[in-house]
Amino acid sequence: MRVRLLSLFVALSVPAFAGQVPSRAMDVEDLSIQAFLQAVETSISTMDRARWADLHSPSADKDQALEFFEAMVPQGITRVVVKERDRTALQGTLPGEGFRLVVEVFMETGPRGRIATWNLDIRRPRGEDLGRQPWRILSEDRLASIEGLHRLALQTEKQYAAKNLVLKAVDFELRLPAGDVFVCETPEGVTAIVLLGEGTLIFQPSPKEERGQLKLFAGVESLETPFTTAFVRLNPFEFDQRAIGNMLEPVAVDSRAYRRGLGVFEEGLPKSFNLDLSDLSRDTWSLLPQPGDFVAEVRTRRFDDLTYARSSGEPEDVTMFQRARKRNIAAYASEQKLQSRGRFFDEDDSLDYDVLDYDIDASFFPEREWMEGRTRMKIRIKSHAIGVLTLRFAESLNVSSVYSDEFGRLLFLRVRNQNNVLVNLPSPVARDFPMTLTITYAGRLARQGILDESIALERRGGSLDPPENDQQRNSQPDDVPLVAPEAKWLFSNRNYWYPQNQVTDYATAHIRLTVPAEFNVVASGIPEEGSPGPAPAGTIDNSTRVVPRLAYSFATPQPVRYFGIVISRMLRVDAATVALDIVPTRMPMPDMRGTSTIQQQINRIQAVTAIPPVGARNTVQLAVDANRRQESRGREAMGTAAEMLRLYSGLTGDVPYDAITLAMVEDDLPGGHAPGYFAMINNPPPVSAYNWRNDPASFSGFPEFFLAHELAHQWFGQAVGWKNYHEQWLSEGFAQYFAALYAREKRGENAFRDILRQFRRWAIDDSDQGPVYLGYRLGHIKNESRVFRALVYNKGAAVLHMLRRLIGDEAFFRGLKNFYAESRFKKAGTDDLRQAMERASGRDLARFFERWIYDNGIPRLRYSTAVEGSELIVRFEQIGEVFDVPVTIAVTYTDNKTSEFVVIVNDAANVAQFPMTGTVRSVDVNPDGAAVAIIDRK
């Protein structure tokens, strides 16, 4: 089976043998098995069928053994490597008498290669001397294989002169009027091209928002820049289809030009479609790009190295990025891709499998940043046929084994420089096939930060980047009496501490964690009875002292998108059952349009009714754990959090999880993080060298903001996820808006309006950086995380408030409940919200979302007021594109009484009339800051 990779380094993992204890007897046994494997290697490399047969036991089926050899060993072998990967006792044999070996066999046939994983059941006759190499094969079986590997090399005997050479891909061109060209050929054709000379790179992204991002990077919306070298990978069949050969003229090989071309080739080759086979081969082995795939590594004069990629299998198949600085310049779908998938996409649609349940058993050694774990995953195949499963898993963790209940031990590949593990199946499996995988692993794992989920720091008196580590945090001026924050270790969605799907995937779980007894653990789940309890055995530290450990156990009965844990020295501050006032929301019946049979209708109804009903719970268990210095804040947070839970559950008609724990921890960086079932809140230590006033998420009159925002993520962000990174505003915007609604409930209308004004100010200031729909990419090019929070958080919340004012409270909150109920424990998109609000309001909201979410413009309004008789006349005109903008008009009378009205400005010119109740002293437009617009008086 073939493995398709783009821009990856892949390394074969070399697991240690489980359960082996070094001893003299084991050394002899190891040597005898290694001698046996050398004999296997020799029989393959010489293609000697007789020698292979002689390696078998007299009781083995020789005909079957020879059939296996013929099927597995290709003709023309030039090199063979056989490596043992695992060894277990063979059932029915005495200790040391028989083993089942898992071996990897790498076979080269010239520039081609293949890897196979075999099971070899071996046994030695009783009484045989280990030194005589007595092992014989009882049976053999192929577990998995990877074919189509190529050892690429630049052709030494071919050189070409460019004749107005043009290489084209979607929105991209490389033009080389004259220069030197070298190629790399495979039996299928040319797969790599090296360009040398003075050429031009042209990149003209089609989408408006991508042109805007390119302008932030390069200062222009259409990039045309000189280059000096380029390395291009493409499918061999496309070399001829593009008629590239017609633009090349064969010339004599120039050794100096060749050496320069070879340097470009050797630098570019490892960057894409590349395999590192670890101890099987020191050479670089590659895969051929799929038809339609195209990668260009281009050295430009102005922007250093730029990489363009067309990846036909990705939902956004066109990308441009700068590797050295890790900058994503553009990422979008080509016209061809849009025609096949439509404007919007769900990242789940491209998944090969669905994770249903996890059983995670892990031990953490926080101060060493070390962990050991074993995870059992129950999955269901989604692809029609799949032979390779991709797991996302921290690169720093060494996988020792991957085992399947259905197939036994599996071959796996580590993806180097990316957090991926490729698991090969013995044969393709079909859609809906259930599997259970068990992955064993250990290694060093750094704690996770929350930079995007927190605010930006400034040193008092000047700007300062956020501290990267504890040493930097503590290396502040001597005249500032700092207090170091209590240490904590967060492992969550960004450091991939357990094996998981390629994207977040709703699943249930059972989680067992052991830590040194001085630490406490908060995790995604409900603590089980008896948790924590003594771990089965303590561990020995460097001083040979036995360190007692505690075992924590959590059940996760409701699905979560990802699992998180935080480890710190914490105490249980308080716990209570919070009574909620939920009016159950009736789950909307599924849309039956397009269902042609009664059974299809039944299936859709069952899919809905299988989910626990929204609003089924009217209580939630709330607990607070805190660092010792944060105990008082933790006690204060208990009542405040209970109020928030009551408000949010009332707004949505539900509480998604049975229990929620607050972890009140310390950090120089205020902020928080909220996996399912808990929220971690960063609190600055008593004395800090930093302030955080100038940030979109800093609300000086609302100290409860972070708690309010993070708790709201239990509903939006966890219970309701987002379909892809473009839709993250649904999570952050709703969390921000719910926090603002709590401020209104807790601190009154003035506090609420102060927050709205801050939403508006940041949205207007930073909207030129791109539309809300760009998600995490906002601010990414210039490394300005404030832009992300200004637009995804604040503008997103402001848009929700304007939507509420546009359609009215009754329709908005009805639509909100329906949207939540339809999307609960699923991933949602902007279009899902639009449809829910349209059904609730009976209005067409396409233009509203087009302007406010998918575009980055800010409406410009001019107004005038006049008194005509007993009415106030307010006239608005929009300059440029027309938005739907609800604007507050505040009228103050001479007796100091006030009235407020809302004008829906939704045309190039609007006129509104209001009855007056007295003599008008003044008219204020947008006094609450609720309209994100630039408004001037005529």
N, C-alpha and C positions, 0 to 999 in steps of 0.2 A: 504494500500500500504506500501511497505517496503522502508526504507531509508538505503542506504549503505554508511558506513563511515569507514575510516581507520585513526587511530591515531588522533581522534578528541575528543574534549569535546563539548557537545552540551547543550545549556541552553535554555529553553523556555523563550521568552521575555514576560515581563509583561507590556503592554502599559497602559499609563494613559488614562482616559476618556477624549476625546476631547470635549472642549466647556463647561465643568462643572465649575460652579462658587460656591464655598463653601457658604452655607447658612443653616439656621435652617431647612427650608422646604426641601432642598436637603438632609440634614442629615436624616430626617424622611423617605424620599423616598428611600434613599440608604438602610436604615435599613429594610424597608419593602421588598425590592427586595432581600436583603441578606437572609431574612427569607424565602422568596419564593424559593430561590435556595437551601437553607438547606432542604426544603421539597422535592425538586427534588432529591437531594443527598440521602435522606432517602429512597425514593421510589426505587431508583436504588440499593442501598446497600442491601435492604431487598428483592429485586426482586419482589416487590409487584405491580402486574399489576393493581389491583383495586385502589391502592393509586395513581398510575401514571394517571389513567383515571380520578380520582377525581380532579386532578390538572388542568383539561381542562375546557374551557368554555362550557356552554350548546350548543353553536352554533358550536363547533368544531366537526370534524369527529372522533368519538371515535374509530371506527374500524381501521381507518388509524393510529391513535395514538398508538393503541395496536400493530399494525404491526411494527411500528417504534421501539417500545420498545423491541419486540421480536428480531428484527434484530440487534439492537444496544447493547443490554445488554446480555453478555454471562452468562452461568451457572457457579456456584461456585465462585461468587464474594466474596472477603475477605475484600476489602477496596475500597472506592470511594471518589474522591475529585472533586467538581464542582467549577470552578472559572469563574467569569465574566471578559471578555476581552474588550468588547465594548458595547456601548448602544447608540441607535439613536431613535428619535421619530418615532413612527409607523404612516405610512401614513393614513390619514383619521380619526385621533383621535385628541382630544383637548390636549393642553399642559399638560403633566404629566399624561395623561389617558392611553397611550399605548406606548410600546417600542418594538423595535427589539433588542434582546440581542444576542451577540456572546459569547458563553461560551465554555470553555475547560473542558472536562470530562475525568478524569484519572481513570481507572478501573484495580484493581489488582485481579488476580485469582491465589493465591499462589505466586510462584516465577515468574509468567508471568504478563505482563502489556500491556495496549494499551491506546492510547490517541485519543480522538475524538473531533472535533470541531463542535458544533451544532449552528444553528440559532433557537432561540425561540421567536416567536411573542407572546407578552403577553399584556393583557388589564385588567383594573379593571372597574367594573360597576360604572357609574356616581353616585356620592354622597356617595360612600363607604368610610369608615374611613381608612386612610393609616395604622393605627396601627392594623387593624384586618387581615392583610395579605390577601388582596382581589385579588391578581394577579391570572389570569387564562390564560392558554395557548390556543391561537387560532390555531397555527400550528407550526410544527417543521420540521427541515431539517438538514441532515448531510452535512457539508462542506468538511471535510477532516478527515483522521485518519492515525495513525501510529501504526502498529502492530509489533509483533515479538520482544518485549522488554523482557529482562531477568534480574532478580535480581540474580546475580551470588554469589555463596558462596563456599568456600573450604570445601570439604567433611570432616566432623569431624570423621567419623567412618571408613575411608579408608586410609591406608598408604601402600606404596610399597617400596621394595628394588630394586634398579637398578641392572640389570644383563647385563653389557656391553651395556647399553642403548645408542642408536644412533638416534638422530633426524636430519633428512635431509631436506634441501630445496635447491634451485638452488645455487650452488657454496658455500654452507654453511653447516656446521655440528656442532652439539653439542654432545660431547661424554662424557658419565658418566659411567665409569667402575663399580663403586659402590657408593651408596649414597641413600639418602631418596627422595622419590617422592610422591607428593600429587596431587590430581586432583580436578577439578571442573566439575560437570556433569549437563547437562540439559536433558529433556526428549529425545532430539535427540542424546545425547551421550556426550562424554568428549570434552569440548571446551577450557579448560585452564589446564596447567600443571606447577607445581612448582618443580624445581630441586634443591637439596641441596647436596653439596659434592665437592670433588676435580675433576673437569672435564676439558675438553679442547674444546675451540672454534676454529674452522677452517673456514677460509674464503679465497677462492681462486678465485677471479674474473677472468672471461674468457677474457674480452677485454684487450688488451695491455695497452691502455691509463688508464684504471681503476687500473691495477696493478701498474702503475706509480704513481697514486694518493695515493694508499695505501702505497707505499714506502715512499712518503713524510710524511705520517701520522705516520707510524709505523716503518719505516726503512727497511721493507721487502716487497716483492711483493706477498707473500703468507703468510697470518697471521695464526699462530698457537699459541694460548696463553691460559694460565690457567684461569679458572673461578671458582667462589665459589657458586654462585646462578644464577638461570635463571627462568624467567617467560615467558611462551609460550602460544600464542593464535592460534588456528587453527579451521577449520570447523569440527564439530563433526563427520561427516561421514568419514573424512580423518584419524581420530585416528585409526579406524579399518583397513582402507586401507593400512596404513603404518605399520600395525602389531606391533604397539607400545606395546600393551598388552603382547606380547610374550617376551618382554624384561623386564617385571616387575613381581616381586614376592610379593604377599600379605604378609604383616607382621602386628603384633600388633601395634596399634597406640601408639607412644611415645609422651607424652604431651609436652616435651621440644622441640622435633623436630617439632611438629605441630605448636607450637607458633612461631618458627622461620619461618616455611613455611607460616604461616598466615601473618607475616610481609611482606614477599616477595610478596605475593598475593595482599595485600592491597596497596602496593606501586606500583605494576605493573598494576593492573586492570584499574585505571583511565587514563592510558596513551594511550589506544587504544580501539576503538569500544565502547566508553563510552558516556552515556547520562546523563546530569544533568537536572532534570526536574523542577528545581527552586522551586516555591511554591506548586507544585503538589505533590512532594515527596522528602524527604531528603535522601532517599536511592540512591545508585548508580545503574543505569540501563544500560544494555549493549545490543548491537546487536551481532548476531553471524557472524563470518567471512564468506565471500563467499567461495565457493569451489576454492581451489588454493591459497587462501590468507594465510599468515603465518607471525607472528610477534614474535620475541624473544627479550626480555629485559634481557641483560646478564651483570652481575657484574664481571668484570675481575680484576685480580690482578694488571696488569700493566697500563691499559687504562681506569680504572674506568668503568662506565656504557656505554655499546655499544648497539645499537639497529639495528637489522637486520629486514627487511620487504620485503615480496614478495606480491605485490599488482597486482593481475591479470588484473584489469581494467585500469591500468596506461600504457602509451606508453613505459615508462622505469620502468619495473615492479620489478627490483631488486635494493634495496637501503641498504646502511649501513651508519649510522650516529651516532654522539655523541651528545645526547640531551643537556647535561649541558653546553657545549661550542658552541652549534649550529653549528656543523661542519658536512657538507655533505662529507663523505669519498668516497662513490661510488654511482653511479646512472647509470643504464644501462638496456638495453633490454636483456632478456634471449633468448636463441636459439629458444625456442618455440614462443616467442613474435616476433622475427625477421622473423620467417617463416610465421607468420600471417600478419605482416604489412610491411615487407621489411626493408631495411637498414635505410631509412630515414622516418621521420614522420612529419606531419603537426599538430600542436596543435589544430587547428580548427576542425580536423576530429573527435575529441572526444567531441566536444561541443554539448550540448543538444538543444541549441537554438542560434539564431543569433539576435543581437541587430541592429535594423534598424535606430532608431532615438531616441534622448533624448529631453526632455523639463525639464531643471534644473532651479529651483528657490531656491536660498539660501541666507541667511543672515549671515555675518561674523562679529565677535567681536574680532578682532585680538589680542589685548593686553590681553584679557581673554582666548585666544585660544579656543573660543567657536563658534559653528555654529549651525544653524537651517536650515532645508531644506525640499524640496518636489520635488521629481523627477518622471517624467512620462516617461516610457520606452515602445517603440513599438518593439515587438520582433516577430520572426517567429520560430516555432519549427522545429528543424532539426532531432531529434530522431524519430524513427518509432512510439514509444509510450512512453510518459513520464508523471509521476505523481508528481515529485518533481523537482523544479527549484532551482539551486544554484546560489546565487548572491554573488559577492565579494564586501565587504563593511567593512569600518574601525570598528574594534571591539569596540572602545571607543564610537561610536555613537549609541545611543539608538533608535531603530526602534519602532515607536508607532503604525504604521499600514501598512499593505500591502493590496492593493485593486486592483481588476481586473475588467475591464469594462465588461468582459464576465461572471465572476463568483461571483462578489461582494467581500466582505472581505474574506481574506485568512488566514489560520493558518501558522505561520512561527516560525522557531526555530533559535536561535542565536548559532553559533558555537563558543564556548569559547576557548580562546587562539589562535584563527585563525580569519582571516577577512572574515568570511562566514556567510551567512544567507540562511537557507533552507526554501523554500516556498512550501507548500503542496497544490496540486490542488484537487478539489472534486472528479475528476475522470481523468484517463489518457487521454491525448490529442494526436492526431496523427500528423505525419509529415506535415509541411507547415501550420499548424494551426496558425493564427495570434492572438496575445494577446497584450493587453495594461495594464501595471502594473503601479500603483502609490504608491510610498513609501514615507512615512513621517518620519522624524527623527530629532534628535538634540543631542548635546553632545560636549564634549571637544575633540579637535583634534589638535595634535601637528603638527607643520610645517614640511615640508619635507626637508631633506638634499640632497646633490648631491655628496657624497663622491666618488662614482665610476666614476663620470663624471667630476671630478676636479683633481687637482694634490695634491701630498703629501706635507705637510708642514714640515719645520724644524725651530726650534727656532734658531735665529742667534747665531752661536757658538755651536750648538748641536741639536741632533734629538729630536723631540717632536711629539707625536700623535696629530692629528687634534683636535681642541677644540670641545667639545660636546655641549656647550651651551653658552649663552651670558655671564654668570658669569665667566666661565672658560676663555672665550676670553679676558675678561677684568682683569683677575687676573695675570697679567704679572709683571715682575720686576719693581720696582718703578723708576729706573733710565732710563726706556724707555718711552718717551713721547707718549703714545698711543692715537689714535683717534678711538673711538668706531664706528664701521660701522653703517650706517643708518639701522634701523630695517626693515625687510621684512618677508613676510609669503608666502611660496610656497606650493601650494596644487596641486598635480599632480598624476603621475602614481603609486607612492609607498605608499601614505597614504590613498588611496581609499575614497576620500571625497564625492563621489557620488556612488550609487549602480551600479554595472557593471557586465559584464560576467566574467567567471573564468579566461580568458586570454584576452589580448587586442583584440578589436573587432571594425572594421571600422564602423563608424556611423556618421550621421549628427546630428545637435543639434540646439536648441535655449536656450541660457543661460541668466538668469537674476540674478544679484548679488547686494546686498546692503551692504555698509560698512560705517563706520563713515566718515563724510565729509572731514576729514583731510587726508584721504588716497585716492590713485588712484588704479585702477585695470587694469591689462593687462591679457587677456584671449585668449583661443583657439577659435577665431572667428573674425568676422568683426564688429566693433562697429556700432550699429544701429543709425539711425537719432534720435537726441534728447538725446543721451547717452553721458555723464551721466546727470541725472536729479534728482530733489529732490525726496527722498523716500516718500511713502505715509504718514509715520508718523515717528517722531523721537523716540529715546529710552531714558530711564532714567537711569543714572549711579548711583553709590553708594551715591553720594551727592544729589540725587533727581534732578539733573540738566538735562534738556532735551538736549540730544546730537543729533545734526542734522546729517542726513545720506544722502548718495547719492545712486542712483540706476543706475547700469550699465547694458546694454543689448547688447548681441552679437549674431550674426547669424553665423552658421557654415554650409555653403552650400556644401562644399566639404568634403568627409569623412576623419576622422582622427582616429588614433588607440586609443587614449585616450585624455582626456581634462585636461588642466592645467590652473592654474591662479596664478598670483603673486600680492600680495597686499603690497604697500609701499607708502611712501610719495614721490611722483614723479611729475614731470612737463612734459608737452609735449614740447620737444625741437625743433623738426622739423618734417615735413611730405612732401612727394612729390610723384608724379607718375613717376615711373621708366620705361623708354622705353627699351624694350629688343630686341634682334636681333635673333629671333627664326626661324629656318627653321623647319616647322611642320614635325613631324615624322609620316609616315604612319603606323598605327597599323597593325602588322602582322596578317594575317587571321588565325583563329584557325585551329589546326590540325584536319582534318576530319577522320583520321584513327580511326577505332573502332566505328564509327557512322553508324548504320545499316539502318537508315531510313532517308528520306528527312526531316521529322519534327525534328529529333535530330540535323541535320545539321543546320536547321533554328534556333533552340534554341541556339546553340553555337554562331552563327553569331550575334543573337540578344543580347546575353550576352556581347559581345565585343562592339557592336555599342551603347549599352545603356550608356556606360561610355563617358563623354565628351571627345572629341578627344584630343590627346596629341598635345601640341603646339597651342591650340586654342586661347590662350591669348598671346598678345605681350606687355602687360604692367602689372605692379604690383604696388599696393599701399604700400609704405614704410613709416613707422612712427617710431620716436624714443621718448621714455619716459625715464626720468633719475632722480635719486636722485639729490638734489640740488648741492652737491659737484661734481657730475659726469656730469654736464651740458656740460662742454667744451669737455669732451670725447664723449658725445653723439653727439654733432655737428660734431666732426671729424669722428665719426663712420658712419654718414649719407652717405657721399660720398663713403667711403670705402665699406659699405654694398651694395650700388648700383652697384659698380664694381663687387663685388662677385656675385650678382644676375644675372648680365649680363653674366658672365663667366659660371656659373653653368647651367643657362637655355640654353646657347649655347651648352654645352657638352651633355645635356640630350635631347634637343629639346623641353623643356617644363618648365613651372613654375606651380607647383601643386596647389598653393593657390592664391586667388585673392588679398590678403593683408597679410603683414608681419609687425609685430611690434617688435622693439628692446626694451628691458627693461634693461637699464644700471643701475645696483644696486651695492651695496657695500657688501664686505665680506672679512674676513681674508683669505678665501679659494678661490683662483682664479679658474675659471672654468665656466661652464655654463650648461644650460638645455634648451631643445628645443622641446616643444610640437608643434603640428600643429598650424600654424598661428603666432607664436611668438618665440623669442629666448631671454632668460634671460642670461645676461653676468655679472658674478661676477667681480668687480673691487676692488682691495685692497684700503683701506682708505689711506689718504696722508702719515701717519706714521704707520708702522706695525712692530711687533716684529718677524715676520716670513719671511723666504725666501723659495724659491721653485725651486732652480736650479736643484737639483738632482732628476728629475722626467722624465719619458718618454714623458710627454706632455708639458715639459718646453722647449721652443725654444727661446733662448736669442736674436737671430737675427731676430725674426719674431714676433713682439708684437701683430700683428693682428690675431695670431693663433686661439685663442678661438672664436673670432667672425667668422672667416672663417670656423672653424669646426662646430660650432652650426648652422650656416645658412645652411650648406650642409645637415644637418639632415632634413630640410624640404623636400628634395628629398629622401635621404636614411636614414631610421629610421621612417619617417612619411609616405610620399607618397608610399614608398616601405618598408614594414615591414619585419620581419623575422619569419619563420615558427615555430621555437622553440628556446630555449636559445642557442643551439649550433650554430645557424646561426647569432648571434649578430655581428659577425665580418663583415658581409655585411654592416651593418649600420655604425659601428665605422671605419672599414677599408676604406670604400668609403668616409666618412666624413673627415678622416685624409688625404686621398690621394687628395681629392678636395682642401683641405686647402693647401697642398703642391703645387698643380698646381697653386693656386692663388699666393703663394709666388714666384713662378717662373715668373708669369705674372707681379707681382708688384715689386719684388726686384731682379730679374735676376737669371741666371743660377747658380751662386755661392751660393746664398741663398738656392736654390732648392737642390743643392748637399749637403750642410750642413745638411739639413733635412733628406735626404736619408741616410747619414752616421749615423745620430742619430737613424733612423729606424733600420738600420743594427746592430748597437752596442747593442741596447736593445734586439733585436730579438735573437741575438746570445747568449747574456748573460743569458737570461731567458727561452730559448726554452726547457731546461731540465725540466721545471716545467709542461710541458704538451703541447698537440697540440692546435692550435688556436680553433679547433672545440669544446673544452671544455667550451668555453664561460665564464660566470661569475664565474665558479668554479676555474678558474686559479687564484692562489694566495689565494684562500678561506681557505684552510686547515691551512695555516700559517698566515692568516690575513694580507697578503701583497698585498694591492691593486695595487701597482706598477706593479706587474706581469701581472695583468689583462690588464693594459694599454700598457705595453710593447709588449704583444702578440696580443691581440684583436685589439688594435689601430694601433701600429707601425708595427708589423709584418704583420698584415692584409693589411695595405697600401703598404708595401714593396712587398708583393705577387702580388698585383694588378699591380704595376709598372713592376715587372718581367714578368707578363703575357703580358703586353703591348709590352715589348721589344721582347718577344718570338714570338708573332703573328704579330707584326707590328702595327703602328699607325692606319692605315686605317681600318684594321679588328677590332682592339680593340675598337675604338670609334664607329664604326658601331654596333658592338656587344653590347656595353654599351647602346646605344640608344634603341636598340631592347629589351634588358633585362629590361630597365626601362619601356618602353612602355607596355611590356607584364605583368609586375608586378605592375603597377601603381594602388594604392589603394587596394593592395593585400599583402599577405605575401609570401616571396620568400625564397629559399634555395640555398645552394652552387651548388646543381645539376642543378638548373635552370640557374644559371650563367654559369656553364660549358657548358650546351647545347646551350645557346645563343652565346657564344664565339666559340664553335665548328662550328655552322652554319655560323658564320661570317668569320671564318678563314679557314674552310675546314680541320682542323687538329683534331686529337684525343688528347684531353687534360686530359684524365682520370688519367694518371700517374702524371701529374703536380699537380692536386688538391689533389690526394692521398698523395703525399709526403709533400706538403706545408701546407695543411689545416688539413687533418685527422691524420697526423703523426707529430712527434715533432723533427725529426732529422734535423741536419744541415749538408749540404754537405761539404766534405773535398776535396779540389782540390790541385793538384801539377802541376806546369807548367814549361816549358822551352822555351826559344826563341833562334832563330838562323837566321843569314842572309845568304841566298843562292841566289847569283846573285843579281837580282833586287827585290827580294821578301823577306819579313819577314815571317818566319815560327814560329808559336806558337803551342806548343803541350800541351794538357791537359790530365790528367788522374784523375778519380774519385776513391777515396778510400772508399770502402763500398757500400752502396746502391746508385743507380744511380738516380740523380735528373735531371730535366730540368733547367739549370742555364744560363741565358744570362749574359755574362761577357764583360765589356768594356775594350778594349786595347787602351791605349794612347801612341802614338809614337811621340817623340820629336827629331827633326833633329838639326844638328849643326848650322843651320841658325836661330834657335829658332822657326821655324814653327812647328805646331803640326797637327797630324791627329788622329782621333778616329775611331775604328771599334768595332763591337759587335760580339762576338763569342758565338754561342749557344752550350754550353757544355751539351750534352744529351746522352753520352755513357760512357763506362768505359775508353775509350781513344778517343780523338778528335784531329784532326790536322787542323789548319787554315792557309791559305796563303794570304798575303796582298802585293800589289805592293808598293814599296817605291818611294818617290819623292825626296830623298836626302840621305845624310849620316846620319845614325841613331846615336843619342847621348844616348837616354835612351828609355826604354819600361816600362810603368807602367800598372799594371793589377788591374782592379777594382778601379781606382782613384776616381770615383764618389760615391762609396759605394752602387751602385745599386744592386749588387749581394749579397744576404744574404748567405755568404759562408765563410769558413775558407780556405784561399788560401795561399799556400807556394810555394816558388821557389824550384825547384829540386836541 
